Amino acid sequence: MALNNKNEHLDDLFNYDAAEMIKLDKENVWHHLMQHKVFETVDPMIIVEGNGLRIKDIKGREYLDAVSGGVWCVNVGYGRESIAEVVYQQLKTMPYYAGTAGNIPAIKFAQKLTSLLPRLQKVYYSNSGSEANEKAFKMVRQSSRLKYPGKEKIKILYRNKDYHGTTFGALSATGQEERRTDFGPFLPGFVEFPHACCYRCHFGKTYPDCNIDCARVVEDVIIQEGPDTVGAVFVEPITAGGGIIPPVPEYYPILQEICKKYDVLMIMDEVVCGFGRTGKMFGHEHYDVDPDIVTMAKGTASSYMPLSVTMAKNELFDVFKSDPSDKLAYFRDISTYGGCAGAFAAGCENTRIIEDEKLCENSAKMGQYLLDNLKEFQTFSIVGDVRGMGLFAGIELVEDKVTKAPVSEAFIGQVIGDITAQGVLVGRTNRSFTNQNNIINLAPALVATKADIDEIVQAIKNALEKFSK
Ligand SMILES: Cc1ncc(COP(=O)(O)O)c(C=O)c1O
């Protein structure tokens, strides 16, 4: 490939020989979440271009990316020149200063975020979803110690099947055993409670005759742990990597009531659900719930730049305000890359695009169309359940619809291989649960059209037809 760069020094970076790049990739790049032994027989995928929902690999093969960059994050689609432009302008003007000081796009983006979530008036910046969650834990722990001297009201309750990130705090709060295997010991003070997936109800019940026990059980856990030791309940509004699980409508109001009763904060991890993924700007807006802390990343700048946010209510922020002579009472936390001004500019432009192009509305409309189509797959012998909200959907594959025994990993691997061979990239539960990585997931960019959805649905249908008994 040859580019005509005005600045010839850039040629070295942007021009390449495909075979050499593949060789060097194998030699030097340690890919995420990959068993590298496979690269002895197949080449790694190397993505070189993108536009809208379409991407091209280094071998010239084109794909419809139905997972927005593999991990549900390029919400506005590829090839957005206006984001590149604002980042370029900002980097030229002022690329960086530590978050101890302000900068213009950081202020403007915070203003936008607080207008979107007016109950959360304080915005803390960092640069990954995991880090945004770590900030939330630190806010809970420190504010609790400031507010209740002598008490240790600091435990974080998290939900089985939820994923919250790769750092030790976030992993200690993750309810997916395969993501944790071999990495322990984990941090003390994190306690798991049951998931909210109706298809595999923890209590063996059927909605709506279930008393919403999956939410009510949290009260039992708080009592068991001791209300004076529990600082926060931490959840994804809709479980993402754990299998696309939207809790039933009653779930969050019940959880909220329990939290209020025991003076426990509620943290919503909007890292995946935020910025239109579920058909509203934030996933928790589908529910009657009022979280104290909300974290976000991925779609915040559609991953054109690394950017994450931890938003908190004024009441929480005010706990940290005190006489400056108390040298330890303020929030003693920093994140170097929480000061990258280009990322805030990208966040501003990304949000403008989502609003101006009505991408939440498109996500809701096209998401419903996608879900309606996928629901028809329930006639296939291997489709146990279909779930979703907005442009975010999961198809749970089973060997037997009565026992709900999950298909093997080798089997779902073949199904996904077939879909990929048709030119559509979909995702799956990946190293999440022991013998239960059986869910195909979909999260196309929010600009998806009916024709894009038809193409995705057709490719999945072809594969299911081939592999159903
Ligand atoms: C719900 C959720 N929270 C947090 C994270 C961690 O984000 P990051 O990979 O940016 O650290 C992820 C990543 O997939 C996620 O799905």
The ligand as a Gaussian input file, in Angstrom:
#p B3LYP/6-31G(d) Opt

LIG

0 1
 C      -19.055000      -3.827000      31.322000
 C      -17.587000      -3.590000      31.211000
 N      -16.991000      -2.857000      32.149000
 C      -15.667000      -2.603000      32.113000
 C      -14.890000      -3.100000      31.092000
 C      -13.411000      -2.830000      31.077000
 O      -13.114000      -1.873000      30.131000
 P      -11.605000      -1.710000      29.597000
 O      -11.307000      -2.911000      28.778000
 O      -11.660000      -0.424000      28.821000
 O      -10.738000      -1.603000      30.780000
 C      -15.484000      -3.851000      30.075000
 C      -14.669000      -4.370000      28.953000
 O      -15.097000      -5.110000      28.110000
 C      -16.867000      -4.131000      30.147000
 O      -17.468000      -4.911000      29.233000

